[in-house]
Amino acid sequence: MLNLGMETKPPSPPHLMVPTTSSSSGTAEKAFSFLEKGWREVKDSADADIRLMRARARSFKHLANQELENFLHSASAFSSPAVPPPFVESRAIAEIEFVQKLRPKLSEIRRVYSSPDFGQKVLEKWRPKPIVTMDLSAIRNAIVAEGEELVRWEEKYEEFWEPLKKLKTGLMEFEKKSTKSNDIFENFKSGELMEKVKLILGVKEPHETKEVQPLDFPELLASLIKQSEPFLDQIGIRKDFCEKIVDSLCHKHKGQALSSPDQNPIHQAEPTTDSLDLRIASVLQSTGYHYGDYGFWYEKPDDSSEIKEKRHVAIVTTASLPWMTGTAVNPLFRAAYLSRSTNQEVTLVVPWLCKSDQELVYPNNMTFSSPEEQEAYMRNWVEERVGFSTDFKISFYPGKFAKESNNSLPCFFPLLQQFAKERRSIIPAGDTSKFIPSKEADIAILEEPEHLNWYHHGNRWTDKFNHVVGVVHTNYLEYIKREKFGALQAFLVKHINNIVARAYCDKVLRLSAATQDMPKSTVCNVHGVNPKFLEVGERIAAERAMGEPAFSKGAYFLGKMVWAKGYKELIDLMAKHKNDLEGFNLDVYGTGQDSHEVKTTASRLKLNLNFLNGRDHADDSLHGYKLFINPSVSDVLCTATAEALAMGKFVICADHPSNDFFRTFPNCLTYRTSEEFVTCIKSAMSKEPHPLTREQRYRLSWEAATERFMQFSELDKVLTDKNNNNRKRMGKSASMPNLSEMVDGGMAFAHYCLTGNEFLRLATGAIPGTRDYDKQHSRDLHLLPPQVQKPVYGW
């Protein structure tokens, strides 16, 4: 045995030695062998560490000698000139003198350092302490004594020892067999037989990664046929025939696979459609996609790093300020109040008109030279009225104003074109959806969806956006029925609107039941009142509470002066009951295309109507009126009626679905007949209006309107649904296609084809040049020229 620095005693005398059996001697030898092995490993490790330290010390000494040599050589070079040259600076001279003084000391350091005893003295300090000796004789004596005792016990109880001896022998044999089996298993594991077994069973080592082969043509064709079974069944190709084709392609792929020399034997199993699905899933998984709740073609989101991204809401409307119309004002307020929430970012998308169209549309010949200038005007206007800083973006899309054209083509829907001219409508030019970036295409709110999509030729809104809500503002059918051949044209326009609603919207909100009943629609007033009117109502209520007279004037009517806006009904009622309303005067504020005819008719009938120029309803001159009269039945939800109620006035209106929301207020008086109209006027002029309660004021506010909009448009559920945040992509359907979705898609495709042909567009009443934007739009909005945007045009 090697001496490891341990003091060992000579072996015991023969008379102390016990006649050890094979078990006791074997146990002692194993113990000493184990200890010897441990000490040998410790010594080898220590020797290796000491050798490494010595090698590093020699390397360090060698490098130090080299550096010292270089330093002394540089010192000698500096000290060679006796007199420093005149161009050497004083600081350099001082450094040379310092090196010359240091040279004797450096020589002494070098002599000591170069001494052969220097390294030995340093290493002696690092040399390990003397090895502590350990006396193992006590352990050996204890083991020997135990063996002697065991021998005595075995001799004394030999008859009882026999079963234990057999058990011990059996355990030893089992241990030998186990060791032999392990050796065989290791050899077997590393041998060719094990590789073959693993290949048959498909077992792979954890560290092995084999590249998944891409799908070949038979597999792709089989998958396409399998996924097309519902469509093929509709055209008369039975499902069992499709399954036979899929099985045939799978067998063909099996034959190609077996011809490959390195093909896995496990693929020799009978090919089935399930194995095809597993094959596709394995290929997709190797590319980073997973099949599960998200389908084959959907990328599985990373749940480990959830990043809360804001949702994006785009509000697209058909008009903009300074045109004071409902589709310009109400979407602006909606954007301001929706942007107050931190859960979503809001973008208001409005039409941009060229300067020639601005002069025709905007009041007082107001024009803007750039979109930034108009954006500043709109933002200042809304912030002055809501009383807070708005945080939403304003974007522009090209639009054209409906004016007279030289179009000589026959128009099958002339009323749409004539209606657009009379209503001073703006038609989008080009694909409006393209002006919303794809990364922000999340939720779309289409103000007047039928107007936006009559001639829309572009992306389907429901394909680009996760959720599309349409808000119906105008009762187009009511206007159309008043014209020549109105019933026929109203029938056609009604179905066009239904197609637009089904093809381009997920949800449609109708402001009142006076609008057309469209698919996917719900009736709800989602508009509020300008906060300035509520402030006027509070001030008037405070004056009345103090005993001051709040209303010093009688009745008035305010509205755009066209026959369809209630002027026909007003003149008929006043003329029929001229004697019953003797002494009752009505002030009428408004201007419009029919101003001359309205005034002439009223003068001819000698009605007590005082016509004045139109003005803003918030003007101070209108606050003193006590009664607002609105006999119109063509409105969907009259904004002026809501504003009058907010100011605490009486309102008289027809018992019509457009006034259902206002009927719940005590100051709203409705009539069914002309006689009831007279009764309502006399009742309102003989008493004072009721002050609005806090709950009634809140129902008229934009805060309440925003809450109703979030609820009925299901926007509150969409914004909180994490799964709905993923963009709509083509996915593998796990069930039969939805028939309703197929019909909607077919309608959208047919509409896209029809609106792509300029002849059909003009024949159905479209404004010429609205299929694409023109060069002036590209210059104003900094867009690509039309010929660059669409160099080759088909449909």
Secondary structure as the mmCIF struct_conf table of DSSP 4:
data_model
#
loop_
_struct_conf.conf_type_id
_struct_conf.id
_struct_conf.beg_label_comp_id
_struct_conf.beg_label_asym_id
_struct_conf.beg_label_seq_id
_struct_conf.end_label_comp_id
_struct_conf.end_label_asym_id
_struct_conf.end_label_seq_id
BEND BEND1 GLY A 5 GLY A 5
HELX_LH_PP_P HELX_LH_PP_P1 LYS A 9 PRO A 13
TURN_TY1_P TURN_TY1_P1 PRO A 14 LEU A 16
HELX_RH_AL_P HELX_RH_AL_P1 SER A 22 SER A 79
BEND BEND2 SER A 80 SER A 80
BEND BEND3 ALA A 82 VAL A 83
TURN_TY1_P TURN_TY1_P2 PRO A 86 PHE A 87
BEND BEND4 VAL A 88 VAL A 88
HELX_RH_AL_P HELX_RH_AL_P2 SER A 90 TYR A 113
TURN_TY1_P TURN_TY1_P3 SER A 114 SER A 114
HELX_RH_AL_P HELX_RH_AL_P3 PRO A 116 TRP A 126
BEND BEND5 ARG A 127 ARG A 127
HELX_LH_PP_P HELX_LH_PP_P2 PRO A 128 THR A 133
HELX_RH_AL_P HELX_RH_AL_P4 SER A 137 LYS A 156
TURN_TY1_P TURN_TY1_P4 TYR A 157 TYR A 157
HELX_RH_AL_P HELX_RH_AL_P5 GLU A 158 SER A 190
BEND BEND6 GLY A 191 GLY A 191
HELX_RH_AL_P HELX_RH_AL_P6 GLU A 192 LEU A 201
TURN_TY1_P TURN_TY1_P5 GLY A 202 GLY A 202
TURN_TY1_P TURN_TY1_P6 PRO A 206 HIS A 207
HELX_LH_PP_P HELX_LH_PP_P3 GLU A 211 LEU A 215
HELX_RH_AL_P HELX_RH_AL_P7 PHE A 217 GLN A 227
TURN_TY1_P TURN_TY1_P7 SER A 228 SER A 228
HELX_RH_AL_P HELX_RH_AL_P8 GLU A 229 GLN A 234
TURN_TY1_P TURN_TY1_P8 ILE A 235 GLY A 236
HELX_RH_AL_P HELX_RH_AL_P9 LYS A 239 LEU A 258
TURN_TY1_P TURN_TY1_P9 SER A 259 SER A 259
BEND BEND7 SER A 260 SER A 260
TURN_TY1_P TURN_TY1_P10 PRO A 261 ASP A 262
HELX_RH_3T_P HELX_RH_3T_P1 PRO A 265 GLN A 268
BEND BEND8 ALA A 269 ALA A 269
HELX_LH_PP_P HELX_LH_PP_P4 GLU A 270 PRO A 271
HELX_RH_AL_P HELX_RH_AL_P10 THR A 273 SER A 286
TURN_TY1_P TURN_TY1_P11 THR A 287 GLY A 288
BEND BEND9 GLY A 292 GLY A 292
TURN_TY1_P TURN_TY1_P12 ASP A 293 TYR A 294
TURN_TY1_P TURN_TY1_P13 PHE A 296 TRP A 297
BEND BEND10 TYR A 298 TYR A 298
HELX_LH_PP_P HELX_LH_PP_P5 GLU A 299 PRO A 301
HELX_RH_3T_P HELX_RH_3T_P2 ASP A 303 SER A 305
HELX_LH_PP_P HELX_LH_PP_P6 GLU A 309 LYS A 310
STRN STRN1 ARG A 311 VAL A 316
BEND BEND11 THR A 318 THR A 318
TURN_TY1_P TURN_TY1_P14 LEU A 321 PRO A 322
BEND BEND12 TRP A 323 TRP A 323
BEND BEND13 THR A 325 THR A 325
HELX_RH_AL_P HELX_RH_AL_P11 GLY A 326 LEU A 338
TURN_TY1_P TURN_TY1_P15 SER A 339 ARG A 340
BEND BEND14 SER A 341 SER A 341
TURN_TY1_P TURN_TY1_P16 THR A 342 ASN A 343
STRN STRN2 GLN A 344 TRP A 352
HELX_RH_AL_P HELX_RH_AL_P12 LYS A 355 VAL A 361
BEND BEND15 TYR A 362 TYR A 362
HELX_RH_3T_P HELX_RH_3T_P3 PRO A 363 ASN A 365
BEND BEND16 SER A 369 SER A 370
HELX_RH_AL_P HELX_RH_AL_P13 PRO A 371 VAL A 386
BEND BEND17 PHE A 388 PHE A 388
STRN STRN3 LYS A 393 PHE A 401
BEND BEND18 LEU A 409 LEU A 409
BEND BEND19 PHE A 412 PHE A 413
HELX_RH_AL_P HELX_RH_AL_P14 PRO A 414 GLU A 422
TURN_TY1_P TURN_TY1_P17 ARG A 423 ARG A 424
STRN STRN4 ILE A 426 PRO A 428
BEND BEND20 GLY A 430 GLY A 430
HELX_RH_3T_P HELX_RH_3T_P4 THR A 432 PHE A 435
BEND BEND21 ILE A 436 ILE A 436
HELX_RH_3T_P HELX_RH_3T_P5 SER A 438 GLU A 440
BEND BEND22 ASP A 442 ASP A 442
STRN STRN5 ILE A 443 GLU A 447
BEND BEND23 GLU A 448 GLU A 448
HELX_RH_AL_P HELX_RH_AL_P15 PRO A 449 ASN A 453
TURN_TY1_P TURN_TY1_P18 TRP A 454 TYR A 455
BEND BEND24 GLY A 458 GLY A 458
HELX_RH_AL_P HELX_RH_AL_P16 TRP A 461 LYS A 464
BEND BEND25 PHE A 465 ASN A 466
STRN STRN6 HIS A 467 VAL A 472
HELX_RH_AL_P HELX_RH_AL_P17 TYR A 476 LYS A 481
TURN_TY1_P TURN_TY1_P19 ARG A 482 ARG A 482
BEND BEND26 GLU A 483 GLU A 483
TURN_TY1_P TURN_TY1_P20 LYS A 484 PHE A 485
HELX_RH_AL_P HELX_RH_AL_P18 GLY A 486 TYR A 504
BEND BEND27 ASP A 506 ASP A 506
STRN STRN7 LYS A 507 ARG A 510
BEND BEND28 LEU A 511 SER A 512
TURN_TY1_P TURN_TY1_P21 ALA A 513 ALA A 514
BEND BEND29 THR A 515 THR A 515
TURN_TY1_P TURN_TY1_P22 PRO A 519 LYS A 520
STRN STRN8 SER A 521 VAL A 523
HELX_RH_AL_P HELX_RH_AL_P19 PRO A 531 ALA A 545
TURN_TY1_P TURN_TY1_P23 MET A 546 GLY A 547
STRN STRN9 LYS A 553 LEU A 558
BEND BEND30 VAL A 562 VAL A 562
HELX_RH_3T_P HELX_RH_3T_P6 TRP A 563 LYS A 565
TURN_TY1_P TURN_TY1_P24 GLY A 566 GLY A 566
HELX_RH_AL_P HELX_RH_AL_P20 TYR A 567 LYS A 576
TURN_TY1_P TURN_TY1_P25 HIS A 577 GLY A 583
STRN STRN10 LEU A 586 TYR A 589
TURN_TY1_P TURN_TY1_P26 GLN A 593 ASP A 594
HELX_RH_AL_P HELX_RH_AL_P21 SER A 595 ARG A 604
TURN_TY1_P TURN_TY1_P27 LEU A 605 LYS A 606
STRN STRN11 LEU A 609 LEU A 612
TURN_TY1_P TURN_TY1_P28 HIS A 617 ALA A 618
HELX_RH_3T_P HELX_RH_3T_P7 ASP A 620 LEU A 622
TURN_TY1_P TURN_TY1_P29 HIS A 623 GLY A 624
STRN STRN12 TYR A 625 ASN A 630
BEND BEND31 VAL A 633 SER A 634
BEND BEND32 VAL A 636 LEU A 637
HELX_RH_AL_P HELX_RH_AL_P22 THR A 639 ALA A 646
TURN_TY1_P TURN_TY1_P30 MET A 647 GLY A 648
STRN STRN13 PHE A 650 ALA A 654
BEND BEND33 ASP A 655 HIS A 656
HELX_RH_3T_P HELX_RH_3T_P8 PRO A 657 ASN A 659
TURN_TY1_P TURN_TY1_P31 ASP A 660 PHE A 661
HELX_RH_3T_P HELX_RH_3T_P9 PHE A 662 THR A 664
BEND BEND34 PHE A 665 PHE A 665
TURN_TY1_P TURN_TY1_P32 PRO A 666 ASN A 667
STRN STRN14 CYS A 668 TYR A 671
BEND BEND35 ARG A 672 THR A 673
HELX_RH_AL_P HELX_RH_AL_P23 SER A 674 MET A 685
TURN_TY1_P TURN_TY1_P33 SER A 686 SER A 686
BEND BEND36 LYS A 687 LYS A 687
HELX_LH_PP_P HELX_LH_PP_P7 GLU A 688 THR A 693
HELX_RH_AL_P HELX_RH_AL_P24 ARG A 694 LEU A 700
BEND BEND37 SER A 701 SER A 701
HELX_RH_AL_P HELX_RH_AL_P25 TRP A 702 PHE A 712
TURN_TY1_P TURN_TY1_P34 SER A 713 GLU A 714
HELX_RH_AL_P HELX_RH_AL_P26 LEU A 715 THR A 720
BEND BEND38 LYS A 722 LYS A 722
HELX_RH_3T_P HELX_RH_3T_P10 ASN A 723 ASN A 725
BEND BEND39 ASN A 726 ASN A 726
HELX_LH_PP_P HELX_LH_PP_P8 ARG A 727 LYS A 728
BEND BEND40 ALA A 734 SER A 735
HELX_LH_PP_P HELX_LH_PP_P9 MET A 736 ASN A 738
HELX_RH_AL_P HELX_RH_AL_P27 LEU A 739 THR A 755
TURN_TY1_P TURN_TY1_P35 GLY A 756 GLY A 756
HELX_RH_AL_P HELX_RH_AL_P28 GLU A 758 ALA A 763
TURN_TY1_P TURN_TY1_P36 THR A 764 GLY A 765
HELX_LH_PP_P HELX_LH_PP_P10 ALA A 766 ILE A 767
TURN_TY1_P TURN_TY1_P37 PRO A 768 GLY A 769
BEND BEND41 ARG A 771 ASP A 772
HELX_RH_AL_P HELX_RH_AL_P29 LYS A 775 ASP A 780
TURN_TY1_P TURN_TY1_P38 LEU A 781 HIS A 782
HELX_RH_AL_P HELX_RH_AL_P30 PRO A 786 GLN A 789
BEND BEND42 PRO A 791 VAL A 792
#
